[in-house]
Amino acid sequence: MPPPPRYRQLADHYLQAIRAGSLQTGDRLPSLRKLMQLHGVSLSTALQVCRTLESEGWAEARDRSGYLVRRPHRLRTSPMDEPEPGRAPEPAQFVGIHQKVSDFVTRQRYSEVRLDLSVARGAPALYPGDALRAAMVCALRQRPQMLAQPSSSRGSTPLREAAAQRAVRIGMALAPADVLPTQGCIEALNLALRAVAQPGDTVAVESPTFYGLLQVLESLGMRALEIPTSPRTGLSIEALELAIAAYGDIKAVVVVPHLQNPLGSVMPDTHKARLVALCASHAIALIEDDTYSELLDAPAPPRALKSFDRSGSVIHCASLHKVLAPGLRLGWIHAGRWHARVEMLKYAQSRCNEELGQWAAGSFMATGAYDRHLRQLREKLRVQRERTADAIARHFPRGTRINLPPGGLQLWVELPEQLPAMAVFDAALREHILVAPGPLFSDTRRCDHFLRINCGWPWSDELQAGLRRLGEITAAALAVQAARPLALPRGGQGMALAP
């Protein structure tokens, strides 16, 4: 990868000094003239250094004083709890998430939403729409009959070749024929589950997890076994081992190893190797959702779970929906030893994808412009995440906790005092602010006091005002909860909040 620009290198240099304590809160940063002299840079580069530190919350401009060091509010929040070790997950159940999601979708559809913080995607301006449009025009010039003739049942050659080439970067050795295009990652997950399990079977999932996966499991009549998941390292392998011993016949495990939705956790390579080996030893299919790995802030792409697979028991699912083209709904799957079965299921379920989008995306991915786009996207999202996290830490009530993942599009926010997320959701929607409440992400009660907040929108005065108002709404809901009288539950044991 090429080195970062000079202003970024210098901003990181001063950031390291702040984190090491060499520069303390309130200390004055070198003046613009001093930065120019010390580092031999232009005035514009020196100004970019200071503005970068300011935008990320590490510095503030003062009249006649220059830039002073500050400590971002987000760093004053406590880290989220890790899963309890040695505790077996609750029994598997037929998921009942459809009604929750239906209510959520219906209420947002019939409400006047002015600030949508519920989604996990970026603003349209973050994606290379002009370049993709040009790639489509070029594709139609090369193949003018493309829209008038059937698409290939196995997908477009440029997309399959580009996906196979990029798979090498994450430790996978694929031939283009191993790549089967799908309607986004959600169809890939649907096909993978249908290939390895039947209605009534148990599938282990992360908890919390993306509600779309719970919807798929419910529609397929499968049971979801929710495995506690760390906000830092992902699915608890110890809890999965206990679940396998306690509940026996688990057919599949579904995980998002990089920037898990909604937690933002990143699974270390040692955990990946253990997970792949554990599933292989018990003949359990391991389904990898690799939607977010291109958004990870890291010097090199992370290794896929599939790269540790020696038995063909890992199914790799990927998508361009979050990283390149939300409007294309384009993904792909490599299903290991189930690949032929997945191809037939895809044919029976939805036939082939349209070819123009595949051709354009594959052509763009094969150029250096794709990596430049990804670098710019990661940098913009990093600034947006940090500013959003800082605003939440500043405006939400004391006791609020936030994860700050090393990449991605969302923050997972824990509300103080076990405040019900639905109380905040209801009050915020009345004021035209939409958030994703925690109960959508689990069929247990463990997420009832969490929110998922989107960081995909560029920072603006309107966004800042909306987050401030959301913090005020949360504080008001907390005050209402604190004012409720305590009621003695039946049996006279312990105290509980009155309904």
C-alpha positions in Angstrom: 0.0 0.0 0.0 1.3 3.5 -0.7 2.3 5.6 2.3 -0.3 8.1 3.7 -0.1 11.7 2.6 2.4 13.9 4.5 -0.2 15.8 6.5 -1.6 12.5 7.8 1.9 11.3 8.7 2.5 14.5 10.7 -1.0 14.3 12.3 -0.3 10.8 13.4 3.1 11.9 14.8 1.5 14.5 17.1 -1.3 12.1 17.9 1.2 9.5 19.2 2.8 12.3 21.4 -0.6 13.1 22.8 -1.4 9.5 23.6 2.0 9.0 25.1 1.5 12.0 27.4 4.3 14.1 25.9 1.6 16.6 25.0 -1.1 17.1 27.7 -4.6 18.5 27.5 -4.3 22.3 27.3 -0.8 22.3 25.8 -0.3 24.4 22.8 0.6 22.6 19.5 3.4 24.1 17.4 2.2 27.2 15.4 1.7 26.9 11.7 5.0 28.7 11.1 6.8 26.4 13.5 5.3 23.3 11.8 6.5 24.6 8.5 10.0 25.1 9.9 10.2 21.9 11.9 9.0 19.6 9.1 9.8 21.5 5.9 6.2 21.6 4.7 4.0 24.2 3.1 1.5 26.3 4.9 -1.4 24.3 3.4 0.1 21.1 4.7 0.7 22.6 8.2 -2.9 23.8 8.2 -4.2 20.3 7.2 -2.2 18.8 10.1 -4.0 21.0 12.6 -7.4 20.7 11.0 -7.1 16.9 10.9 -6.3 16.8 14.7 -9.2 19.2 15.3 -11.7 17.2 13.2 -10.8 14.0 15.1 -11.3 15.7 18.5 -7.6 15.9 19.6 -7.2 19.7 19.2 -9.2 22.9 19.3 -8.6 26.3 17.8 -8.5 29.3 20.2 -8.4 32.9 19.2 -4.9 34.4 19.4 -3.7 31.1 21.0 -3.4 28.8 18.0 -4.3 25.1 18.5 -4.5 23.5 21.9 -4.5 19.8 22.8 -7.8 18.4 24.0 -9.0 14.9 25.0 -12.0 13.7 23.1 -15.1 13.1 25.1 -15.4 9.5 23.7 -12.3 8.5 25.6 -13.9 9.2 28.9 -16.5 6.5 28.5 -16.1 3.1 30.0 -15.5 0.1 27.8 -18.4 -2.3 27.2 -18.5 -5.6 29.1 -17.1 -8.8 27.7 -19.4 -12.0 27.6 -19.4 -14.0 30.9 -17.0 -16.9 30.6 -18.1 -20.4 31.3 -21.8 -19.7 30.8 -23.7 -21.8 28.2 -25.9 -19.9 25.8 -29.7 -20.0 26.2 -31.4 -22.9 24.3 -32.0 -22.5 20.6 -35.4 -21.3 19.6 -37.4 -20.6 16.5 -36.6 -16.9 16.0 -39.5 -14.5 16.3 -38.0 -11.4 14.8 -40.3 -10.8 11.9 -42.9 -8.9 13.9 -40.3 -6.6 15.5 -38.8 -5.8 12.1 -42.2 -5.4 10.5 -43.2 -2.9 13.2 -39.9 -1.1 12.8 -40.2 -0.8 9.0 -43.9 0.2 9.1 -43.3 2.9 11.7 -40.4 4.4 9.8 -42.3 4.2 6.5 -45.3 6.2 7.8 -43.2 8.7 9.8 -41.6 11.9 8.6 -37.9 10.9 9.2 -35.6 13.9 8.9 -32.5 12.3 10.4 -32.0 8.6 9.7 -29.4 7.1 12.1 -30.8 3.6 11.8 -29.1 2.3 8.6 -25.7 0.8 8.2 -24.6 2.4 4.9 -22.8 5.4 3.7 -24.1 8.6 2.0 -24.3 8.4 -1.8 -21.5 10.9 -2.1 -19.1 8.4 -0.5 -19.4 6.0 -3.5 -17.9 6.4 -7.0 -21.2 6.8 -8.9 -19.7 8.7 -11.9 -17.0 6.0 -12.4 -19.5 3.2 -12.2 -21.8 5.0 -14.6 -18.9 5.4 -17.0 -18.0 1.7 -16.6 -21.6 0.7 -17.5 -21.5 2.9 -20.7 -18.2 1.3 -21.6 -19.7 -2.2 -21.1 -22.6 -1.4 -23.3 -20.3 -0.1 -26.0 -18.3 -3.3 -25.9 -21.4 -5.6 -25.8 -24.3 -3.6 -27.2 -26.6 -6.6 -27.0 -26.0 -7.2 -23.3 -29.5 -6.0 -22.2 -31.2 -7.9 -25.0 -29.8 -11.3 -24.4 -29.8 -13.7 -21.4 -27.2 -13.3 -18.7 -24.7 -16.1 -18.0 -26.0 -18.5 -15.4 -22.6 -18.4 -13.6 -22.2 -14.7 -13.7 -20.2 -12.0 -15.4 -16.6 -12.9 -16.2 -15.1 -9.5 -15.1 -16.7 -9.7 -11.7 -15.7 -13.3 -11.1 -12.2 -12.6 -12.2 -11.9 -9.4 -10.0 -13.3 -11.2 -7.0 -10.9 -14.2 -7.4 -7.9 -11.8 -7.8 -8.8 -9.9 -4.7 -9.4 -13.1 -2.7 -5.6 -13.7 -2.9 -5.1 -10.6 -0.6 -7.1 -12.2 2.2 -5.5 -15.6 2.0 -7.9 -17.4 -0.4 -7.0 -19.3 -3.6 -10.0 -19.1 -5.9 -10.6 -19.7 -9.6 -13.1 -17.4 -11.2 -15.4 -20.5 -11.6 -15.5 -20.7 -7.7 -17.2 -17.3 -7.5 -21.0 -17.3 -7.8 -22.6 -13.9 -8.0 -25.7 -13.3 -5.8 -28.3 -10.6 -5.0 -26.2 -9.1 -2.2 -24.8 -11.0 0.8 -28.3 -11.7 2.1 -29.0 -14.1 -0.8 -25.6 -15.6 -0.3 -26.4 -16.3 3.3 -29.8 -17.7 2.4 -28.3 -20.1 -0.1 -25.6 -21.2 2.3 -28.1 -22.0 5.0 -30.4 -23.9 2.6 -27.4 -25.9 1.4 -26.3 -27.1 4.9 -29.4 -27.2 7.0 -33.1 -28.1 6.9 -36.2 -26.6 8.6 -36.1 -27.3 12.3 -32.3 -27.5 12.5 -30.2 -25.4 14.9 -27.9 -22.7 13.6 -25.5 -20.8 16.0 -25.3 -17.1 15.5 -23.5 -14.2 17.1 -25.5 -12.3 19.8 -26.2 -9.5 19.0 -26.4 -10.1 15.3 -27.8 -8.4 12.1 -31.6 -8.7 12.2 -31.6 -9.6 8.5 -29.9 -12.9 9.4 -32.5 -13.7 12.1 -35.2 -12.9 9.5 -33.6 -15.4 7.1 -33.5 -18.1 9.7 -37.1 -17.5 10.7 -38.2 -17.7 7.0 -36.4 -21.0 6.6 -38.0 -22.5 9.8 -34.6 -22.9 11.5 -33.7 -22.4 15.2 -31.3 -19.7 16.2 -28.8 -20.4 19.0 -27.4 -17.1 20.1 -23.8 -17.2 21.2 -22.4 -14.3 23.4 -20.1 -12.1 21.4 -17.3 -9.8 22.5 -17.4 -6.2 21.3 -13.7 -6.5 20.7 -12.8 -10.0 19.5 -16.1 -11.3 18.2 -17.9 -14.6 18.8 -16.9 -16.3 22.1 -15.3 -19.6 21.1 -15.6 -20.8 24.7 -19.3 -20.2 24.7 -19.6 -22.0 21.3 -17.7 -25.0 22.7 -20.1 -25.1 25.7 -23.1 -24.9 23.3 -21.8 -27.7 21.2 -21.4 -29.9 24.3 -24.8 -28.8 25.8 -27.0 -28.8 22.7 -25.4 -31.3 20.4 -26.7 -31.2 16.8 -25.7 -27.7 15.5 -25.7 -27.7 11.7 -24.0 -24.4 11.1 -22.3 -21.3 12.6 -22.7 -17.9 11.0 -20.2 -15.2 11.8 -19.1 -11.8 10.7 -15.4 -11.9 11.6 -14.5 -8.3 10.6 -16.5 -5.2 11.9 -19.3 -7.4 13.1 -22.8 -5.8 12.7 -23.8 -4.2 15.1 -20.8 -4.5 17.5 -17.9 -3.7 15.2 -15.7 -6.4 16.7 -12.7 -7.8 14.8 -11.8 -11.4 15.3 -8.0 -12.0 15.8 -6.3 -14.6 13.6 -5.8 -16.9 16.5 -9.6 -17.0 17.1 -10.3 -17.6 13.5 -8.0 -20.6 13.4 -9.6 -22.0 16.5 -13.1 -21.4 15.2 -12.4 -23.1 11.9 -10.8 -26.1 13.6 -13.6 -26.4 16.1 -16.3 -26.5 13.4 -14.3 -28.9 11.2 -13.8 -31.3 14.1 -17.6 -31.4 14.8 -18.6 -31.5 11.1 -20.4 -28.1 11.5 -20.6 -25.8 8.5 -19.0 -22.4 9.1 -20.6 -19.6 7.1 -18.5 -16.4 6.8 -20.2 -13.1 6.1 -17.4 -10.9 4.8 -19.4 -7.8 4.0 -17.3 -5.2 6.0 -13.6 -6.3 5.8 -12.7 -3.7 3.1 -13.7 -1.0 5.6 -11.2 -2.1 8.3 -8.6 0.5 9.2 -5.5 -1.7 8.9 -2.2 -1.7 7.1 -3.1 -4.9 5.3 -6.4 -6.7 4.5 -7.4 -9.2 7.2 -7.3 -12.9 6.6 -10.6 -14.5 5.7 -11.9 -17.4 7.8 -11.8 -19.3 4.5 -8.0 -19.0 4.4 -7.8 -21.3 7.4 -10.0 -23.9 5.9 -8.5 -27.3 4.9 -11.6 -29.4 4.6 -14.0 -27.3 2.5 -16.3 -26.7 5.5 -16.2 -22.8 5.3 -18.6 -21.0 3.1 -17.4 -17.5 2.2 -20.1 -14.8 1.4 -19.2 -11.3 0.3 -20.8 -8.1 -0.9 -20.2 -4.8 -2.6 -23.3 -3.2 -1.0 -21.4 -1.4 1.8 -18.1 -0.7 0.1 -18.8 0.2 -3.6 -22.3 0.3 -4.9 -25.4 0.2 -2.5 -27.7 0.4 -5.5 -26.5 -2.7 -7.2 -27.3 -5.3 -4.5 -24.3 -7.3 -5.7 -22.6 -10.1 -3.8 -21.1 -13.5 -4.3 -20.5 -16.8 -2.6 -17.8 -19.5 -2.6 -19.4 -22.5 -0.9 -16.5 -25.0 -0.6 -17.7 -28.6 -0.8 -21.3 -27.4 -1.1 -20.6 -25.2 -4.1 -22.4 -27.4 -6.7 -25.4 -27.6 -4.5 -25.5 -23.8 -4.0 -25.3 -23.3 -7.7 -28.4 -25.5 -8.2 -30.2 -23.7 -5.3 -29.4 -20.4 -6.8 -30.8 -21.5 -10.2 -34.0 -22.8 -8.6 -34.5 -19.8 -6.3 -33.7 -16.7 -8.5 -31.8 -17.8 -11.6 -28.9 -15.6 -12.7 -28.2 -11.9 -11.8 -28.4 -9.2 -14.4 -25.1 -8.8 -16.1 -24.6 -5.0 -16.6 -24.0 -4.2 -13.0 -21.6 -7.2 -12.6 -19.7 -6.2 -15.7 -19.3 -2.5 -14.5 -18.4 -3.4 -10.9 -15.9 -6.1 -12.0 -14.2 -3.7 -14.5 -13.9 -1.0 -11.9 -12.5 -3.4 -9.2 -9.8 -4.5 -11.6 -8.3 -1.0 -11.7 -6.3 1.0 -9.2 -9.2 3.4 -8.9 -11.0 0.8 -6.6 -8.2 0.8 -4.0 -8.0 4.6 -4.1 -11.8 4.7 -3.5 -11.5 2.3 -0.6 -8.7 4.4 1.0 -10.7 7.5 0.7 -13.9 5.8 2.0 -12.1 4.4 5.1 -10.6 7.8 5.9 -13.9 9.6 5.6 -15.7 7.0 7.7 -13.0 7.1 10.3 -13.5 10.9 10.8 -17.3 10.5 10.8 -17.2 7.7 13.4 -14.9 9.6 15.7 -16.9 12.8 15.5 -20.2 10.9 16.0 -18.8 9.0 19.0 -17.5 12.3 20.5 -20.9 13.9 20.1 -22.6 10.9 21.8 -20.2 11.0 24.7 -20.7 14.7 25.1 -24.5 14.9 24.8 -25.8 11.6 26.2 -26.3 11.0 29.9 -23.5 9.9 32.2 -23.1 6.1 32.1 -23.6 5.8 28.3 -21.0 3.5 26.8 -19.9 3.3 23.2 -17.8 0.9 21.2 -15.4 2.6 18.7 -14.6 0.0 16.2 -11.5 0.2 13.9 -13.6 0.8 10.8 -17.1 0.4 9.5 -20.3 2.3 9.4 -21.9 2.1 12.8 -21.6 2.5 16.6 -23.1 0.2 19.2 -24.3 2.4 22.1 -25.2 1.1 25.6 -27.8 3.2 27.4 -27.3 3.9 31.1 -29.3 2.4 34.0 -30.7 -0.4 31.7 -32.8 2.3 30.0 -35.1 0.5 27.5 -34.0 1.3 23.9 -37.7 1.3 22.8 -38.4 4.3 25.0 -35.7 6.2 23.2 -36.8 4.9 19.8 -40.4 6.0 20.4 -39.5 9.5 21.7 -36.9 10.1 19.0 -39.3 9.0 16.2 -41.9 11.5 17.4 -39.2 14.2 16.8 -38.4 12.8 13.3 -35.1 11.0 14.3 -34.8 7.3 13.5 -32.5 5.0 15.3 -32.2 1.2 15.3 -33.2 -0.2 18.7 -31.3 -3.1 20.2 -34.2 -5.6 20.4 -34.0 -5.9 16.6 -30.6 -7.6 17.0 -31.4 -10.4 19.4 -34.4 -12.6 20.3 -33.3 -12.5 23.9 -33.5 -9.6 26.3 -29.8 -8.9 26.4 -29.9 -6.0 23.8 -33.0 -4.2 25.1 -30.9 -1.2 26.3 -28.7 -0.7 23.3 -29.0 1.4 20.1 -27.2 1.1 16.8 -26.2 4.5 15.4 -25.1 5.1 11.8 -21.9 6.9 11.0 -22.2 7.0 7.2 -23.4 10.6 6.9 -20.9 13.3 6.4 -20.5 15.6 9.5 -22.8 18.6 9.4 -24.4 21.1 11.7 -27.7 19.3 11.2 -26.2 16.0 12.2 -24.5 17.5 15.3 -27.8 19.1 16.3 -29.7 15.8 15.8 -27.2 13.9 18.0 -27.5 16.6 20.7 -31.3 16.3 20.6 -31.1 12.5 20.7 -29.0 12.9 23.9 -31.6 15.2 25.4 -34.3 12.7 24.5 -32.3 9.9 26.2 -31.7 12.0 29.3 -35.5 12.8 29.5 -36.4 9.1 29.2 -33.9 8.3 31.9 -35.5 10.9 34.2 -38.9 9.4 33.6 -37.6 5.9 34.5 -35.9 7.2 37.6 -39.2 8.8 38.8 -41.2 5.7 38.5 -42.1 4.1 41.9 -40.6 0.8 42.8 -43.1 -2.1 43.1 -42.7 -5.3 45.0 -43.1 -8.3 42.6 -45.3 -11.2 43.5 -43.6 -13.5 46.0 -42.1 -10.6 47.9 -38.5 -11.4 46.7 -36.4 -8.4 45.5 -37.5 -5.1 44.0 -38.4 -4.3 40.4 -39.4 -1.2 38.4 -43.1 -0.9 38.1 -44.3 -1.3 34.5 
